[in-house]
Amino acid sequence: MSTTALGLALGWPRPVLLVEADPTGASAVASGYLRGQVEPPNAMTDLVNAHFDDRLRETLAQVSIDLPQSQARVVPGAKSHDQARSLLALWDPLLAVLRSLEETGQDVIVDAGRLGLYGWPEPLVYGADLMLLVTRTELPTLAAAVSWGNTLREKFEQAGAAASLGLLLVGEKEPYTAREITRVLQLPTVAKVMWDPVSAAVISEGQDVPKATLRERATGCGHWADRPLNRSLRSTRSAITGAIRANEERLAATAGGPA
């Protein structure tokens, strides 16, 4: 999930803020993609303190880190799982601040980590314009996703926001298809990301971009941008922005309808 969130952020068409909201501790971006060469600030603790001092928005900008060669910045996650308790008071006010970034032309991607952990960013999940449950397509992962699929669907339906919930599949047809998974989880598949471990390691671990094989060179598909993961990330970005736009238009039409 963290690899997918970062991959989306790195090529996002507008300025975007990636928030590492996993309460388990450590920044996947700082230790992986940035190879531990950047000492991340104690962002979450700083944001908790800023909330009580009414400085949350300005502090958010101060604790975010530029991601090279992109329009993205990242707010590093908690440095320790011991911070999870303090995060419970942060998520609601942070949601309001993140929503206000729309005024500046900035989008937000939240990496919520594993759902349901102590201190998880529940308000950010249920307050999202689009919430995507990310899952692999093999049976053990899908079995674990069924319960959360039911919970999320019920919560979003109760809020009248069922259209803001969907699936993001990683490695479709390995072995199950989007149609099969949608039928089981009863959630629409919004986007699919290719299973491409070699390219994923560049994003998740900061490894060097792989050299093209002779076959890739011969077919003209050896460029980094043409790797399966990157092609699918481009289509996923389009699918996400399209789904959000459709939801906004639907809400506008409903608000403008007869009372």
Salt bridges, closest charged atoms under 4 A:
GLU39 OE2 - LYS79 NZ 3.07
ASP53 OD2 - ARG55 NH2 3.43
ASP66 OD1 - ARG73 NH1 2.67
ASP82 OD1 - HIS81 NE2 3.27
GLU102 OE1 - ARG14 NH2 3.69
ASP107 OD1 - ARG14 NH2 2.67
ASP129 OD1 - ARG99 NH1 3.34
GLU138 OE1 - ARG136 NE 3.68
GLU172 OE1 - LYS192 NZ 3.42
ASP196 OD1 - ARG227 NH2 3.64
ASP208 OD1 - ARG35 NH2 2.91
GLU216 OE2 - ARG227 NH1 2.93
